[in-house]
Amino acid sequence: MKALDQQVAVITGASSGIGRALALELATHGANVCLVGRQLETLEVVAALARGKGSQAYCYRADLSVRGEVDELVARINRELGCVDVLVHCAAVIAQGPVQSTSPEQLDLHYQTNLRAPYVLTQGLLPALKARQGQVLFVNSSAGLGARANVAQYAASKHALKALADSLREEVNPAGVRVLSIFPGRTATAMQAAVHAAEGKPYQPQLLMQPDDVAALAIHALTLPRSIEVTDISMRPMQKS
């Protein structure tokens, strides 16, 4: 019997990068996966791979920056799946720019996608998670622990996401729900390629952490015995740039 056999896992940002790796690792460990992203066609590719591992896979298209689409996503998951054992928040946006010149609208977009969407999604699925004594995984960022220049909007949303996870943990631990935050450094993803381009730096993915590295460590924490809760994992590439 696999560690997460027949558990239901909801993963946002599941079409690529760390979210994709997490979805496939969850499927490898027996979970049925609910894949959330903006492009249905890309999600279906991941779903086919998950089904090849013996998992059931469901695809939900949603733009998490739009409150109404998040509300509809919550309603559909509760209606169509009826239970949730693992909720993974991986979807995020990042845009760089100095505080002096970056528009408030960019701050709003980071807040809507990186903080409000996880808040609303967690809130809507919390009764199901409590009923199953489930787990919530927040894929944060090294920027959620320390901000650099030109990423104030992104880092602020990720600092706030850490606060959300920490407060949630205190609230739901008595109900048997575990809450984990992971803080990856630079990881070889399409988002990181775009960050390197914005910084004018060469992108060398072989020097970065790989999405599978992050997924493997996260799944290890999620499958530990219930006598333990891992609260925070900070990860960095071995070779520092």
Secondary structure, 3 states (H helix, E strand, C coil): CCCCCCCEEEEECCCCHHHHHHHHHHHHCCCEEEEEECCHHHHHHHHHHHHHCCCCEEEEECCCCCHHHHHHHHHHHHHHCCCCCEEEECCCCCCCCCCCCCCHHHHHHHHHHHHHHHHHHHHHHHHHHHHCCCEEEEECCHHHCCCCCCCHHHHHHHHHHHHHHHHHHHHHHHHCCEEEEEEECCECCHHHHHHHHHHCCCCCHHHCECHHHHHHHHHHHHCCCCCCCCCEEEECCCCCC
